[in-house]
Amino acid sequence: ETGSEDIDILPNGLAFISSGLKYPGLKSFAPDKPGEIFLMDLNEDNPRAVELRISRGFDLASFNPHGISTYVD
């Protein structure tokens, strides 16, 4: 809704998107909302970003993603 910070697309067409960067001097459209990671399947006819659920125990309140990358083994 307010844009992404970064995207990494795997060879199989899955895209991981980071969103919610908060940085001094950078306007935040949702200052009280933690960062998020989305998944989009670019192979679909009408791809849409789906928010990934983050595991319990992770400090979501301070999650401030800046960039994203993947490692394929």
Residue pairs with C-beta under 8 A, 6 or more apart in sequence:
1 29
2 19
2 29
2 30
3 19
3 29
4 17
4 18
4 19
4 38
5 18
5 19
5 20
5 21
5 65
5 66
5 67
5 68
6 17
6 18
6 65
6 66
6 67
6 68
7 15
7 16
7 17
7 18
7 68
8 15
8 16
8 68
8 69
8 70
9 15
9 16
9 42
10 16
10 70
10 72
11 72
12 43
13 41
13 42
13 43
14 39
14 40
14 41
14 42
15 39
15 40
15 41
15 42
15 47
16 37
16 38
16 39
16 68
16 70
17 37
17 38
17 39
17 40
17 49
17 68
18 35
18 36
18 37
18 65
18 66
18 67
18 68
19 35
19 36
19 37
19 38
19 65
20 30
20 33
20 34
20 35
20 36
20 63
20 64
20 65
21 35
21 64
21 65
21 66
22 28
22 31
22 35
22 64
23 66
34 60
34 61
34 62
34 63
34 64
35 63
35 64
35 65
36 51
36 52
36 63
36 65
37 51
37 52
37 54
37 65
37 68
38 49
38 50
38 51
38 52
39 49
39 50
39 52
40 47
40 48
40 49
40 50
41 47
54 60
54 63
